């Protein structure tokens, strides 16, 4: 087997990820940390078993496209509006504070203004993987805490998608903003009419052919992603719109369940490629800002969310619980760092600062939640909830 062949690369990535994931689960860590670490180990700055991860990076972008498509499938417009209305002010106020903290950190370490802004934006987001997966299932689906968490995280997801749309073009200026403001409503209209008069009819007629529905969903997702890219938007925003347009379809749940394994396959490659591009020779240069950024997220995010939630009449215990669960940097921050670096908006050092800070917060925040909050994997039996 050729060392640089795609088959050999996949063997190393998925076997290595399976091994490290087993270790991560024993230590109650999110699996994406294992995916990133196997990238660092096997990539061009580690053991060099995979010396050129560029092909894998291109393939891995499909993971983000499917991730946003599935996110859109969960967003039924009426329910979405109700949930977001309750958490809009909390998310908006916290976002302003976190951008200021991230910007100040970047400025302190002499990054450019644009890089400081991107670092600031990366501080907005909390991890959906940690925040939702460490919630007890009964809390997520039945209680106010679940509604609160989902609302804040969805609002943050909207902000992330909006930022990706601009960053993907490599600049944030008035002409780009105008283009997006014109292209985005047009994309929404095209998606609405195509769904109403074509997709829904096809789904209703052939819904008993499950493999056809699966194929149709993939074609719709990638088709609208490609169309959005041609219109000057990002492929990710096209995939998200494709998902939202199908959210009210009775077959949306089946599509979501069918595509999750495909999404997970590509997301493993995405996080591996992030790790493979992590230049550990620059670690000494980015360690101080990464640790400071992570410390600010871990200490101030819970306090900020607690304060804001208390101001909006939430109970003290609930406000602390939500704050601790939201007290980390997000996988969306990694995506923003990736897209910004690919577009040339930020340099390698700034991207590594965001990635390093995110990984630190994933590790520490997971332990904080498992030790202090009700979760299905809590160490204290009194806090263990299914």
GUZADO-607870 format. One record per residue (C-alpha): residue number from 1; residue in one letter; x, y, z. Coordinates in nm, 4 decimals, decimal comma. Layout:
REM GUZADO-607870
     k   r         xx         yy         zz
   NUM   A          X          Y          Z
...
END
This chain:
REM GUZADO-607870
     k   r         xx         yy         zz
     1   X     0,0000     0,0000     0,0000
     2   X     0,1416     0,3381    -0,1029
     3   X     0,2275     0,5565     0,2020
     4   X     0,0643     0,8648     0,0466
     5   X    -0,2423     0,6856    -0,0920
     6   X    -0,5883     0,7987     0,0136
     7   X    -0,6690     0,4496     0,1464
     8   X    -0,3590     0,4460     0,3679
     9   X    -0,4343     0,7992     0,4888
    10   X    -0,7908     0,7004     0,5799
    11   X    -0,6597     0,3930     0,7602
    12   X    -0,4242     0,6045     0,9730
    13   X    -0,6832     0,8759     1,0431
    14   X    -0,9772     0,6577     1,1425
    15   X    -0,7801     0,3880     1,3239
    16   X    -0,5817     0,6515     1,5108
    17   X    -0,8962     0,8517     1,5854
    18   X    -1,0682     0,5380     1,7173
    19   X    -0,7752     0,4692     1,9517
    20   X    -0,7524     0,8255     2,0842
    21   X    -1,1327     0,8500     2,1092
    22   X    -1,1325     0,5502     2,3408
    23   X    -0,8815     0,7265     2,5651
    24   X    -1,0817     1,0528     2,5448
    25   X    -1,4013     0,8765     2,6537
    26   X    -1,2248     0,7237     2,9558
    27   X    -1,1257     1,0759     3,0606
    28   X    -1,4694     1,2201     2,9737
    29   X    -1,3412     1,4450     2,6937
    30   X    -1,5249     1,5486     2,3747
    31   X    -1,4253     1,3286     2,0818
    32   X    -1,3284     1,6181     1,8570
    33   X    -1,0248     1,6734     2,0832
    34   X    -0,9091     1,3232     1,9838
    35   X    -0,9615     1,4046     1,6145
    36   X    -0,7524     1,7209     1,6438
    37   X    -0,4725     1,5461     1,8348
    38   X    -0,4451     1,2633     1,5829
    39   X    -0,4044     1,5319     1,3163
    40   X    -0,1226     1,6948     1,5145
    41   X     0,0467     1,3568     1,5645
    42   X     0,0230     1,2262     1,2072
    43   X     0,0418     1,5560     1,0166
    44   X     0,3348     1,7387     0,8527
    45   X     0,4360     1,9061     1,1817
    46   X     0,4237     1,5780     1,3761
    47   X     0,5330     1,2314     1,2600
    48   X     0,4771     1,3308     0,8938
    49   X     0,2867     1,0132     0,8058
    50   X     0,0468     1,2408     0,6162
    51   X     0,2733     1,5057     0,4681
    52   X     0,0198     1,6869     0,2487
    53   X    -0,3250     1,7218     0,4117
    54   X    -0,4551     1,9626     0,1414
    55   X    -0,6663     1,6960    -0,0320
    56   X    -0,8117     1,5889     0,3009
    57   X    -0,8858     1,9536     0,3817
    58   X    -1,0903     1,9873     0,0627
    59   X    -1,2782     1,6658     0,1409
    60   X    -1,3269     1,7710     0,5038
    61   X    -1,5156     2,0870     0,4077
    62   X    -1,8098     1,8638     0,3191
    63   X    -1,8417     1,7941     0,6916
    64   X    -1,9129     2,1601     0,7612
    65   X    -2,1608     2,1745     0,4740
    66   X    -2,3550     1,8744     0,6087
    67   X    -2,3290     2,0087     0,9644
    68   X    -2,5016     2,3332     0,8668
    69   X    -2,7554     2,1495     0,6522
    70   X    -2,8563     1,9355     0,9510
    71   X    -2,8609     2,2418     1,1746
    72   X    -3,1072     2,4021     0,9338
    73   X    -3,3241     2,0890     0,9315
    74   X    -3,3785     2,1300     1,3063
    75   X    -3,4924     2,4908     1,2739
    76   X    -3,8657     2,4983     1,2128
    77   X    -3,9410     2,8694     1,1585
    78   X    -4,2217     2,9172     1,4177
    79   X    -4,0510     2,7232     1,6983
    80   X    -3,7208     2,8853     1,6081
    81   X    -3,8633     3,2367     1,6336
    82   X    -4,0175     3,1666     1,9760
    83   X    -3,6954     3,0190     2,1157
    84   X    -3,4668     3,2901     1,9807
    85   X    -3,6939     3,5706     2,1028
    86   X    -3,6363     3,4587     2,4627
    87   X    -3,2565     3,4556     2,4358
    88   X    -3,1876     3,7344     2,1844
    89   X    -3,0835     4,0080     2,4296
    90   X    -2,8700     3,7762     2,6436
    91   X    -2,6828     3,6479     2,3375
    92   X    -2,6422     3,9945     2,1859
    93   X    -2,5119     4,1544     2,5070
    94   X    -2,2746     3,8660     2,5816
    95   X    -2,1434     3,8727     2,2237
    96   X    -2,0435     4,2395     2,2529
    97   X    -1,8581     4,1692     2,5782
    98   X    -1,6768     3,8628     2,4417
    99   X    -1,5716     4,0377     2,1207
   100   X    -1,4213     4,3170     2,3323
   101   X    -1,2307     4,0651     2,5472
   102   X    -1,0945     3,8801     2,2449
   103   X    -1,0045     4,2019     2,0643
   104   X    -0,8185     4,3323     2,3701
   105   X    -0,6242     4,0043     2,3988
   106   X    -0,5203     4,0188     2,0346
   107   X    -0,4254     4,3856     2,0655
   108   X    -0,2182     4,3116     2,3759
   109   X    -0,0088     4,0649     2,1732
   110   X     0,0318     4,3013     1,8749
   111   X    -0,1920     4,1274     1,6224
   112   X    -0,3366     4,3353     1,3369
   113   X    -0,6771     4,5027     1,3762
   114   X    -0,8452     4,2467     1,1482
   115   X    -0,6826     3,9588     1,3360
   116   X    -0,7938     4,1123     1,6671
   117   X    -1,1502     4,1290     1,5327
   118   X    -1,1455     3,7649     1,4235
   119   X    -1,0033     3,6602     1,7619
   120   X    -1,2811     3,8655     1,9225
   121   X    -1,5469     3,6995     1,7071
   122   X    -1,4114     3,3557     1,8015
   123   X    -1,4806     3,4348     2,1673
   124   X    -1,8554     3,4766     2,1070
   125   X    -1,9353     3,1116     2,0598
   126   X    -1,9840     2,8317     2,3113
   127   X    -1,9539     2,4659     2,2154
   128   X    -2,2761     2,3049     2,0955
   129   X    -2,1114     1,9634     2,1330
   130   X    -2,0209     2,0181     2,4999
   131   X    -2,3253     2,2301     2,5902
   132   X    -2,5890     1,9976     2,4443
   133   X    -2,4305     1,6532     2,4729
   134   X    -2,3560     1,6998     2,8435
   135   X    -2,7163     1,7988     2,9167
   136   X    -2,9368     1,5187     3,0540
   137   X    -3,1827     1,4087     2,7837
   138   X    -3,4852     1,4867     3,0036
   139   X    -3,3545     1,8400     3,0619
   140   X    -3,2824     1,8955     2,6939
   141   X    -3,6296     1,7990     2,5745
   142   X    -3,8612     1,8889     2,8630
   143   X    -3,7236     2,1613     3,0899
   144   X    -3,6577     2,5332     3,0758
   145   X    -3,2806     2,4805     3,0978
   146   X    -3,2847     2,2879     2,7711
   147   X    -3,4871     2,5579     2,5991
   148   X    -3,2520     2,8261     2,7315
   149   X    -2,9365     2,6452     2,6194
   150   X    -3,0718     2,5654     2,2745
   151   X    -3,1884     2,9247     2,2257
   152   X    -2,8507     3,0779     2,3138
   153   X    -2,6549     2,8257     2,1083
   154   X    -2,8827     2,8658     1,8061
   155   X    -2,8515     3,2430     1,8244
   156   X    -2,4747     3,2049     1,8365
   157   X    -2,4946     2,9693     1,5382
   158   X    -2,6773     3,2380     1,3405
   159   X    -2,4050     3,4897     1,4228
   160   X    -2,1385     3,2351     1,3204
   161   X    -2,3080     3,1649     0,9873
   162   X    -2,3387     3,5386     0,9183
   163   X    -1,9675     3,5901     0,9949
   164   X    -1,8616     3,2940     0,7803
   165   X    -2,0521     3,4440     0,4879
   166   X    -1,8381     3,7591     0,5049
   167   X    -1,5074     3,6071     0,6097
   168   X    -1,5183     3,3474     0,3321
   169   X    -1,4826     3,6265     0,0749
   170   X    -1,1670     3,7543     0,2460
   171   X    -1,2934     4,1009     0,3359
   172   X    -1,5577     4,2760     0,5408
   173   X    -1,6475     4,5974     0,3622
   174   X    -1,9518     4,7886     0,2381
   175   X    -1,9513     4,6451    -0,1161
   176   X    -1,9309     4,2902     0,0182
   177   X    -2,2084     4,3621     0,2683
   178   X    -2,4303     4,5015    -0,0103
   179   X    -2,3683     4,1975    -0,2280
   180   X    -2,4628     3,9661     0,0561
   181   X    -2,7724     4,1701     0,1396
   182   X    -2,8894     4,1343    -0,2206
   183   X    -2,7829     3,7741    -0,2826
   184   X    -2,9087     3,6265     0,0433
   185   X    -3,2802     3,7188     0,0004
   186   X    -3,2633     3,5934    -0,3578
   187   X    -3,1239     3,2620    -0,2381
   188   X    -3,4024     3,2376     0,0219
   189   X    -3,6688     3,2982    -0,2433
   190   X    -3,5203     3,0402    -0,4804
   191   X    -3,5010     2,7869    -0,1977
   192   X    -3,8599     2,8573    -0,0870
   193   X    -4,0174     2,8181    -0,4313
   194   X    -3,8023     2,5181    -0,5280
   195   X    -3,8944     2,3444    -0,2032
   196   X    -4,2654     2,4271    -0,2222
   197   X    -4,3241     2,3403    -0,5873
   198   X    -4,0616     2,0748    -0,6598
   199   X    -3,9036     1,9075    -0,3557
   200   X    -4,2184     1,8660    -0,1458
   201   X    -4,4008     1,7179    -0,4442
   202   X    -4,1189     1,4733    -0,5148
   203   X    -4,0934     1,3735    -0,1484
   204   X    -4,4700     1,3156    -0,1258
   205   X    -4,4718     1,1034    -0,4413
   206   X    -4,1648     0,8883    -0,3681
   207   X    -4,1351     0,8937     0,0114
   208   X    -4,1469     0,5127     0,0298
   209   X    -3,8149     0,4957    -0,1608
   210   X    -3,5870     0,5853     0,1296
   211   X    -3,2668     0,5678    -0,0713
   212   X    -3,4164     0,8177    -0,3179
   213   X    -3,5015     1,0598    -0,0344
   214   X    -3,1451     1,0226     0,0940
   215   X    -3,0061     1,0962    -0,2518
   216   X    -3,2458     1,3884    -0,3050
   217   X    -3,1438     1,5443     0,0267
   218   X    -2,7727     1,5242    -0,0562
   219   X    -2,8337     1,6650    -0,4034
   220   X    -3,0426     1,9519    -0,2621
   221   X    -2,7846     2,0321     0,0051
   222   X    -2,4846     2,0331    -0,2309
   223   X    -2,6808     2,1992    -0,5120
   224   X    -2,7823     2,4970    -0,3006
   225   X    -2,4304     2,5127    -0,1517
   226   X    -2,2857     2,5362    -0,5040
   227   X    -2,5475     2,7956    -0,6059
   228   X    -2,4694     3,0094    -0,3010
   229   X    -2,1001     2,9936    -0,3849
   230   X    -2,1733     3,1095    -0,7430
   231   X    -2,3812     3,3986    -0,6055
   232   X    -2,0869     3,5210    -0,3983
   233   X    -2,2076     3,3742    -0,0691
   234   X    -2,0419     3,0826     0,1082
   235   X    -2,1235     2,7188     0,0399
   236   X    -2,1972     2,6837     0,4116
   237   X    -2,4761     2,9427     0,4042
   238   X    -2,6290     2,7672     0,1029
   239   X    -2,6336     2,4373     0,2908
   240   X    -2,7952     2,6041     0,5916
   241   X    -3,0700     2,7592     0,3774
   242   X    -3,1246     2,4198     0,2122
   243   X    -3,1821     2,2670     0,5550
   244   X    -3,4185     2,5389     0,6784
   245   X    -3,6250     2,5133     0,3600
   246   X    -3,6907     2,1445     0,4354
   247   X    -3,7406     2,1858     0,8117
   248   X    -4,1209     2,1851     0,7914
   249   X    -4,1294     1,8734     0,5736
   250   X    -4,2603     1,5605     0,7508
   251   X    -3,9585     1,3739     0,6148
   252   X    -3,7068     1,6177     0,7740
   253   X    -3,6454     1,3896     1,0743
   254   X    -3,5658     1,0933     0,8492
   255   X    -3,3257     1,3049     0,6425
   256   X    -3,1513     1,4285     0,9568
   257   X    -3,1029     1,0758     1,0936
   258   X    -2,9865     0,9445     0,7558
   259   X    -2,7216     1,2128     0,7035
   260   X    -2,5714     1,2169     1,0534
   261   X    -2,3253     0,9296     0,9881
   262   X    -2,2154     1,0982     0,6639
   263   X    -2,1723     1,4282     0,8481
   264   X    -1,9694     1,2608     1,1232
   265   X    -1,7415     1,0931     0,8675
   266   X    -1,6491     1,4266     0,7091
   267   X    -1,6301     1,6113     1,0425
   268   X    -1,3656     1,3653     1,1627
   269   X    -1,1646     1,4602     0,8547
   270   X    -1,2280     1,8303     0,9166
   271   X    -1,0993     1,8251     1,2741
   272   X    -0,8108     1,6011     1,1684
   273   X    -0,7112     1,8527     0,9005
   274   X    -0,7243     2,1327     1,1599
   275   X    -0,4850     1,9373     1,3794
   276   X    -0,2618     1,8516     1,0833
   277   X    -0,2214     2,2226     1,0087
   278   X    -0,1335     2,3035     1,3705
   279   X     0,2317     2,4089     1,3476
   280   X     0,3691     2,2906     1,6817
   281   X     0,7014     2,4639     1,6086
   282   X     0,5169     2,7935     1,6668
   283   X     0,3758     2,6742     1,9985
   284   X     0,6102     2,8886     2,2066
   285   X     0,4982     3,2000     2,0162
   286   X     0,1235     3,1443     2,0526
   287   X     0,1118     2,9747     2,3925
   288   X     0,0808     3,2914     2,6031
   289   X    -0,2081     3,4511     2,4057
   290   X    -0,3821     3,1129     2,3734
   291   X    -0,3646     3,0516     2,7495
   292   X    -0,4862     3,4060     2,8248
   293   X    -0,7751     3,3717     2,5779
   294   X    -0,8705     3,0331     2,7231
   295   X    -0,8494     3,1665     3,0796
   296   X    -1,0795     3,4575     2,9946
   297   X    -1,3312     3,2200     2,8360
   298   X    -1,3247     2,9722     3,1249
   299   X    -1,3504     3,2337     3,4006
   300   X    -1,5481     3,5263     3,2570
   301   X    -1,7968     3,3513     3,0283
   302   X    -1,9790     3,1770     3,3168
   303   X    -1,9848     3,5048     3,5138
   304   X    -2,1154     3,7087     3,2187
   305   X    -2,3889     3,4577     3,1332
   306   X    -2,4864     3,4277     3,5005
   307   X    -2,5159     3,8053     3,5352
   308   X    -2,7158     3,8513     3,2145
   309   X    -2,9496     3,5599     3,2833
   310   X    -3,0149     3,6885     3,6367
   311   X    -3,1014     4,0283     3,4891
   312   X    -3,3654     3,8561     3,2776
   313   X    -3,5345     3,6909     3,5783
   314   X    -3,3703     3,3485     3,5643
   315   X    -3,3088     3,1694     3,8955
   316   X    -2,9626     3,2018     4,0472
   317   X    -2,8849     2,8277     4,0359
   318   X    -3,0098     2,7933     3,6792
   319   X    -2,8074     3,0984     3,5725
   320   X    -2,4865     2,9498     3,7177
   321   X    -2,5600     2,6098     3,5640
   322   X    -2,6120     2,7621     3,2180
   323   X    -2,3048     2,9839     3,2586
   324   X    -2,0780     2,6899     3,3418
   325   X    -2,2124     2,4885     3,0487
   326   X    -2,1460     2,7797     2,8099
   327   X    -1,8029     2,8628     2,9511
   328   X    -1,5763     2,7550     2,6642
   329   X    -1,4819     2,8414     2,3062
   330   X    -1,6700     2,6637     2,0288
   331   X    -1,6058     2,4321     1,7372
   332   X    -1,7540     2,7190     1,5334
   333   X    -1,4555     2,9263     1,6509
   334   X    -1,2300     2,6640     1,4932
   335   X    -1,4318     2,6904     1,1724
   336   X    -1,4038     3,0701     1,1687
   337   X    -1,0271     3,0469     1,2273
   338   X    -1,0022     2,7938     0,9434
   339   X    -1,2089     2,9998     0,6967
   340   X    -1,0315     3,3259     0,7888
   341   X    -0,6872     3,1663     0,7445
   342   X    -0,7889     3,0070     0,4125
   343   X    -0,9125     3,3417     0,2802
   344   X    -0,5902     3,5178     0,3868
   345   X    -0,7688     3,7438     0,6331
   346   X    -0,5555     3,6305     0,9283
   347   X    -0,2089     3,4826     0,9578
   348   X    -0,1047     3,1422     1,0842
   349   X    -0,0203     3,2712     1,4326
   350   X    -0,3673     3,4202     1,4893
   351   X    -0,5341     3,1023     1,3641
   352   X    -0,3216     2,8884     1,5974
   353   X    -0,4050     3,1138     1,8942
   354   X    -0,7773     3,0531     1,8377
   355   X    -0,7276     2,6781     1,7877
   356   X    -0,5025     2,6456     2,0925
   357   X    -0,7421     2,8400     2,3155
   358   X    -1,0385     2,6351     2,1924
   359   X    -0,8650     2,3036     2,2656
   360   X    -0,7671     2,4192     2,6171
   361   X    -1,1254     2,5228     2,6943
   362   X    -1,2660     2,1948     2,5551
   363   X    -1,0448     1,9979     2,7935
   364   X    -1,0973     2,2054     3,1085
   365   X    -1,4643     2,2963     3,0565
   366   X    -1,5596     1,9309     3,0109
   367   X    -1,4134     1,8512     3,3530
   368   X    -1,5831     2,1512     3,5155
   369   X    -1,9242     2,0463     3,3825
   370   X    -1,8775     1,6805     3,4735
   371   X    -1,7697     1,7769     3,8269
   372   X    -2,0230     2,0532     3,8986
   373   X    -2,3346     2,0074     3,6835
   374   X    -2,5972     1,7358     3,6327
   375   X    -2,4874     1,5271     3,3317
   376   X    -2,5261     1,1678     3,2105
   377   X    -2,1537     1,1084     3,2885
   378   X    -2,1195     1,3060     3,6151
   379   X    -1,8503     1,1779     3,8527
   380   X    -2,0695     1,2471     4,1565
   381   X    -2,3613     0,9961     4,1555
   382   X    -2,5913     1,2685     4,2974
   383   X    -2,5340     1,4761     3,9804
   384   X    -2,5736     1,1895     3,7353
   385   X    -2,8859     1,2362     3,5189
   386   X    -2,9883     1,0380     3,2097
END
